[in-house]
């Protein structure tokens, strides 16, 4: 069996009605007098056996009103280009599955693609040598109105088809897609990860070299001392442990630090230059016959003496091989001797001495045991000696408490979950009523009208419940907005929490200056501060309030320039116009005493902007940082001496 995803239309002319006519009505004959048979399943889906032998399954109210149901949901997303996801599951010519089995495979495919809860219509066609089922799914979710676009659907369906063939014993059909690889084991026990080790050992070394404008050769030499390599991988760079045993661990360089991405490193150091490869010590010849002769000369007598000992073991044999830079490894049905830690010629161990035959060694020493090798990189050694963490540090304890705090707070995710729970309850009630209608009311216009009324009642109840929960959520947010991480920590610090006080002290440490440029009030005020009325309108900015109470400011062109947090304004752009406007807004909002954080370039622009505002409108301010206040005072003095302005007191 094989699954084929039909091409989607991009011209806006997709139609559920046209597709339904092809799937359901195309094979109808002139026997219009024959009655169709319908059956409502406990899960709410309807299976209909049409008079022409076509079997269909859908999760709507009625087959005749299914098009209107699909279109009413799509109307909530008018900008979606093609709301129809159409795929076909086809069986081999010799396979003859039943209708229920084909529908079950179609439902499983719908779930596997992530369309659980979406409207769908399945139709079985047996007009060809290969029985197949068409599945049309509405990509717009009827509960959340989100548009689903399955990722790698071809591979997902191919993997599912292989599983179904093995499950039911159907004919095997080659499927496309990549090989399924085992996921790498996550370090869930607190062991030292390579990323954390690189941030501790590699980052300080490379940062110092980058500040000194070092060359690529110096970079490679410095990290080689740490048993780490910097190599190209794909379009970027990776750090990799230097390993001769094939157990190297690698991680993206940009994941260790953003400055180590290939683009940013090449911007400083030029085009990437790989580390020079050191010539390997070739103690043994490459020719197999010469290699065998050299091994016999080196080990012949020692192996004879070793085999005569009564207390020999695998460890002593491996040590003997290591002394001569050789290794004994399984090869085929026996054992082979080869140069240690590199590719090269091999020879059968039994050719060196009959006592090294695998059967004789295992009869004497037991099952083959590989050599115990010490970790071959600094990271591997540190990981061995680093004990697993048994207690969380202050930051992790705070993060765990903050996650618990966020879990109790109403979020958009919890809102969607509550809406989904209410919608499922409403649909269960309507489904029970529909079941009674199908059982006690004969087919006809009366039953169709009753089903249609239930359809509209369900739509009205769902919409009303959605609006009610949304209003309740907005009211909760206005009454008590959810705090962001930094604001929550500052609030806990004000209440005397020891971990929070330690975290706030770390933030204010000069060695951990914030990267974002911001201006705020002098005190560590946590309470929300409303902006002056109409201040953003005078600057030509548009204010947009977030759901958590913060505000973003956008230019007329739609670019975000600043964010009003509970402890200041964070700037996303540091040109002179934006900084001057932000200083004016900060004075109007926070008063004449301000605190500046960020880069030195931003602080210089901010001081120039404050001098300009002071000259133009008499807005004299004071900065909490003594060094910045001294710079501001020097700027005032220069302005008075050079331009003759009267110094204001």
PyMOL commands that set and color helices and strands:
alter all, ss='L'
color gray80, all
select helices_A, chain A and resi 16-25+66-74+99-112+153-168+194-211+216-224+253-256+258-260+262-269+288-307+314-323+349-352+354-356+358-365+378-385+394-408+412-440+445-479+485-494+498-507+510-512+535-538+576-590+600-617+626-643
alter helices_A, ss='H'
color red, helices_A
select strands_A, chain A and resi 2-5+37-40+46-49+55-58+84-90+120-125+132-138+228-233+236-241+250-252+326-331+334-339+346-348+518-521+542-545+551-554+560-565+568-571+593-597+622-623
alter strands_A, ss='S'
color yellow, strands_A
deselect
rebuild
show_as cartoon
